[in-house]
Amino acid sequence: MDQYKVFIQYHNGKRSGQIITIEGIDDLDIMEILGEITQDQLANAEIMITSPNNSVLNYEDFLIKNLTETKHTH
């Protein structure tokens, strides 16, 4: 089964310098996990997603790619 990793690296705010890593996210759960990203994280952190094929995309690019692929497969 495909597994994703999400890295949240804070550059600003009270958590500056902290890194949160979420590993072992199933293909079916990745959008749910990304839906839980907070406004604070979006404003103060860099959010990167590593896909099962080891490509790395930032949060916005991943959402655009995922939503575009989903529309084309339905």
C-alpha positions in Angstrom: 0.0 0.0 0.0 1.2 3.5 -0.8 2.6 5.5 2.2 3.1 9.3 2.4 5.1 11.5 4.7 4.2 15.0 5.8 6.9 17.4 7.1 5.8 20.6 8.9 8.8 22.9 9.5 8.2 26.1 11.4 10.0 29.2 10.3 8.0 31.8 12.3 5.8 32.1 15.3 6.1 30.5 18.7 7.2 27.1 17.3 10.0 28.5 15.1 12.6 25.9 14.5 10.4 22.9 15.3 9.7 20.1 12.8 6.7 17.8 12.9 6.9 14.6 10.8 4.0 12.4 10.2 4.9 9.1 8.5 3.1 6.0 7.3 0.0 7.8 5.9 -2.0 5.6 3.6 -3.1 6.8 0.2 -6.7 6.8 1.4 -5.9 9.0 4.4 -3.6 11.7 3.0 -6.3 14.2 2.1 -7.8 13.8 5.6 -4.5 14.5 7.2 -3.9 17.5 5.1 -7.4 18.8 5.9 -6.3 19.0 9.5 -3.4 21.4 8.8 -4.2 24.6 10.8 -4.1 28.2 9.7 -1.2 28.7 12.1 0.8 26.0 10.3 0.0 27.4 6.9 1.1 30.9 8.0 4.2 29.9 9.9 5.5 26.7 8.5 6.7 25.1 5.3 4.6 22.0 4.7 6.1 19.3 2.4 4.6 16.0 1.3 6.7 13.0 0.2 4.8 10.6 -2.0 5.4 6.8 -2.2 7.5 7.4 -5.3 9.7 9.8 -3.2 8.7 12.9 -5.1 8.4 15.9 -2.8 5.8 18.7 -3.2 4.8 21.6 -1.1 1.3 21.7 0.4 -0.3 23.8 -2.3 1.3 22.0 -5.2 0.3 18.6 -3.7 -3.3 19.7 -3.3 -3.5 21.1 -6.9 -2.0 17.9 -8.3 -4.2 15.6 -6.2 -7.4 17.5 -7.0 -6.6 17.7 -10.7 -5.8 14.0 -10.9 -9.0 13.2 -9.0 -11.2 15.2 -11.4 -9.6 13.5 -14.4 -10.2 10.0 -13.0 -13.9 10.4 -12.4 
